Amino acid sequence: MSRMTQIIIALAAVVVLGGLIFLMTWDIPAPSEPVTKTLNNDRFPS
């Protein structure tokens, strides 16, 4: 492998690991308003 390929692979690995760590530590807020949806009874077999 050439030196440039090794650098690109190392940078890609750092970006992926950084993204994974960010997603694991990010405290995603819950939805602030409730979601309601009315389902039509014709969609369900009786």
N, C-alpha and C positions, 0 to 999 in steps of 0.2 A: 504494500500500500504506500502511496505517496504521502508525504508530510501534510499536504493540503487536505487530502481525504481524511486523515486522522484528526485534523483540527476541526473539520466540518462535522464529523461524527461526534467528537467530544462536545462541541457547542450544541448540537442537537440533543445530546443526552442531558446536558445542563438545563436546557430550556424545558425539556419534558419533566425532569425531576423537579425543577422549580415550579412548574404548573401543578404537578401532583401535590407538592407540599402546600402550595397556595390553596388548592381546593380542599385539602384535609383540614386546614386551620381556619378557613373562612367561615365565620358565623353568619350563615345565610338567614336573613330575616324571614319570618313567617308572613304569609299574605295578610295585609291589613284589613281587608274587607272580605266577608264571606262570599263564596261562590254558590249560587243556586241555579239549578237548571231543571225545568219541568220536562219529564220524558213522557212521550205519547204512549198510551196503553196498547196501541195497535202494533207496536214493535215487539211485544212480548207474547209468546204463544200461551194460550190458556188451557 
